[in-house]
């Protein structure tokens, strides 16, 4: 599809079901042109008429809004970590209908590519076929799908999208993981209908995504982890680059667990760290509180620079915002003008499934937008 047909399908995909009158208004088409363009989409099964719409005053009977058929296409999204590949199968609207996790056999790009294709076949088993495969990785990914630097896979200049394309006839796309999850929130999540928002992710690393004028801000530096070394506490712990109290030193799950493990003299997992803090353990409370205060300052910085309508908080470490809510709010107020309206904070699902879903959304966008 192209031109008005493409715009119609996109409007229905993102906001459907929509009445014909509303569609005609959005795409600036006459009723006759709208009927002509949607007829082949209805006949092909991509669109369907939904009963029960409001009455149409022109004909005196209920209208039948148009909606997309989500199961008309399926997509696989795969999130790669340092040791696992988590895959999901989604509909055209990024609804997750199956998931599967596999350990990586090694960091060899060829072996990882084999595993991704095998995972996609397993997820799509028993279905008519899949339309696209999206893969997300932490690190710097070029528009061509080449992984310039893979933070957790020890990859340098790996043509990973090409490796995948050599192993399957399905359209494939490779993206930075934060870019992918930002687009998932933008198209099918809490960011729908919000013209300007930012996403902060805390977990193994610190990520940042920005949507302005209802479009993701693209940059060749996405994936470099630039915000990870933003200074937050001059008296805080050191990061691996020698920065005192930067975001990476204060907010990553490893930074928090290593500090609390050292303070308690035993290994402590991240969830246990938060539980200890909630239950009043003094060392855990101190470290988690300092992290919450630092997160508030990071949110303030993002809000001051980009003035978003909302701030999304995601990543596997996002529950820090709940456990250290008071400290977060103190840090946020500290660096904001007293008259500034606090930005709405919207917490995202911390599961890795959301990262894999983001990879699927990149595949959906590539298919829908014809990239």
Secondary structure, DSSP 8 states (H G I E B T S, - for coil): --HHHHHHHHHHHHH-SB-HHHHHHHHT--HHHHHHHHHHHHHHTSEEEES---EETTTTEE--EEEE-GGGSEEEEEEE-SSEEEEEEEETT--EEEEEEEE-S-S-HHHHHHHHHHHHHHHTTTSS--SEEEEEESEEE-TTS-EEEETTTTEEEE-HHHHHHTT-SSEEEEEEHHHHHHHHHHHHSTTTT-SSEEEEEESSSEEEEEEETTEE---TTTTS-GGGG-B--TTS-B-TTS-BSBHHHHHSHHHHHHHHHHHHTS---HHHHHHHHHTT-HHHHHHHHHHHHHHHHHHHHHHHHH--SEEEEESTTTTHHHHTHHHHHHHHHHTS-TTS---EEEE---STHHHHHHHHHHHHHHHHHT-
